[in-house]
Amino acid sequence: MRGEARAQSGVEFRRGEKEKVVLHMTFCLFGKIDIAKSPEVPGIRPAYRFPRSLARFGNQGVDSARLRLPSSLVRVLALVFLLSGFTIRWISIVTLGRLFTVDVAIRQDHTLVQHGLYRLVRHPSYTGLLLALFGLGLFYANWLSPLSLMAPSTLAVVNRIAKEERVLLVALGPPYVAYCARTRRLFPGLV
């Protein structure tokens, strides 16, 4: 399989080079490296560097997407979102205790948790995850970064929530229906 992918793309990376290329291109897109000014990157062969024409477009595009707020304020807001998200996620996982799993599963003696953050929303762990990702994107001080992190992550979370709620509805029945009527999925009073 690995040999097939190499043969189809015609690209053969040296050990560790692929990761450097991806990181380099990410930094170029988010405006952290102006490749037009510093095209030499140690450890990356010229053929795999970010194309100069795209770099100029990317840097110009990102500059136009910069938030027009003081960078210190943006950093503080980003840190608040990031730490709040991590804290909410951690509290949610601790509240669930042994009922927390990384895959959608119901235990034999599964009970409906309705205390702590779960009295406000049905999926506070995902709320925390999305807040943390928003904060991480905000650190780049442009609106494209949070958008590029949030769009695919939100789609994945919405898909996961739908699967979890179907399983919980079957397993817990009417009590879960009543709980759903009282609470929102992610944000109290909103979603």
DARA-V949902 format. One record per residue. N is the residue number from 1. RES is the residue in three letters. PSI is psi in whole degrees, -180 to 180 (NA if undefined). Layout:
# DARA-V949902
[[N;RES;PSI] [N;RES;PSI]]
This chain:
# DARA-V949902
[[1;MET;-46] [2;ARG;-40] [3;GLY;-36] [4;GLU;-45] [5;ALA;-41] [6;ARG;-43] [7;ALA;-38] [8;GLN;-43] [9;SER;-23] [10;GLY;7] [11;VAL;129] [12;GLU;111] [13;PHE;147] [14;ARG;165] [15;ARG;123] [16;GLY;-7] [17;GLU;-37] [18;LYS;-43] [19;GLU;-39] [20;LYS;-40] [21;VAL;-48] [22;VAL;-46] [23;LEU;-44] [24;HIS;-46] [25;MET;-37] [26;THR;-47] [27;PHE;-37] [28;CYS;-46] [29;LEU;-36] [30;PHE;8] [31;GLY;13] [32;LYS;-20] [33;ILE;128] [34;ASP;94] [35;ILE;-28] [36;ALA;-28] [37;LYS;-31] [38;SER;77] [39;PRO;-18] [40;GLU;122] [41;VAL;118] [42;PRO;134] [43;GLY;-4] [44;ILE;123] [45;ARG;147] [46;PRO;-34] [47;ALA;-22] [48;TYR;11] [49;ARG;160] [50;PHE;129] [51;PRO;134] [52;ARG;-40] [53;SER;-42] [54;LEU;-35] [55;ALA;-43] [56;ARG;-44] [57;PHE;-46] [58;GLY;-45] [59;ASN;-40] [60;GLN;-42] [61;GLY;-42] [62;VAL;-39] [63;ASP;-39] [64;SER;-17] [65;ALA;-1] [66;ARG;141] [67;LEU;135] [68;ARG;53] [69;LEU;157] [70;PRO;137] [71;SER;-34] [72;SER;-38] [73;LEU;-43] [74;VAL;-43] [75;ARG;-41] [76;VAL;-45] [77;LEU;-44] [78;ALA;-44] [79;LEU;-39] [80;VAL;-47] [81;PHE;-44] [82;LEU;-51] [83;LEU;-38] [84;SER;-44] [85;GLY;-47] [86;PHE;-41] [87;THR;-46] [88;ILE;-43] [89;ARG;-45] [90;TRP;-45] [91;ILE;-40] [92;SER;-44] [93;ILE;-42] [94;VAL;-40] [95;THR;-42] [96;LEU;-31] [97;GLY;-128] [98;ARG;-14] [99;LEU;-13] [100;PHE;130] [101;THR;157] [102;VAL;-18] [103;ASP;159] [104;VAL;112] [105;ALA;148] [106;ILE;133] [107;ARG;162] [108;GLN;-44] [109;ASP;41] [110;HIS;135] [111;THR;159] [112;LEU;119] [113;VAL;122] [114;GLN;21] [115;HIS;173] [116;GLY;-142] [117;LEU;-21] [118;TYR;-11] [119;ARG;-17] [120;LEU;-43] [121;VAL;157] [122;ARG;-25] [123;HIS;62] [124;PRO;-26] [125;SER;-41] [126;TYR;-33] [127;THR;-47] [128;GLY;-42] [129;LEU;-47] [130;LEU;-39] [131;LEU;-42] [132;ALA;-42] [133;LEU;-38] [134;PHE;-44] [135;GLY;-42] [136;LEU;-45] [137;GLY;-35] [138;LEU;-26] [139;PHE;-27] [140;TYR;-7] [141;ALA;33] [142;ASN;157] [143;TRP;-16] [144;LEU;-34] [145;SER;-54] [146;PRO;-37] [147;LEU;-45] [148;SER;-26] [149;LEU;-40] [150;MET;-38] [151;ALA;-58] [152;PRO;-34] [153;SER;-42] [154;THR;-41] [155;LEU;-43] [156;ALA;-42] [157;VAL;-44] [158;VAL;-42] [159;ASN;-45] [160;ARG;-42] [161;ILE;-44] [162;ALA;-44] [163;LYS;-46] [164;GLU;-43] [165;GLU;-35] [166;ARG;-44] [167;VAL;-43] [168;LEU;-37] [169;LEU;-44] [170;VAL;-43] [171;ALA;-38] [172;LEU;-18] [173;GLY;-139] [174;PRO;-39] [175;PRO;-35] [176;TYR;-36] [177;VAL;-44] [178;ALA;-40] [179;TYR;-42] [180;CYS;-35] [181;ALA;-29] [182;ARG;-22] [183;THR;161] [184;ARG;166] [185;ARG;-51] [186;LEU;-44] [187;PHE;126] [188;PRO;129] [189;GLY;-5] [190;LEU;-75] [191;VAL;NA]]
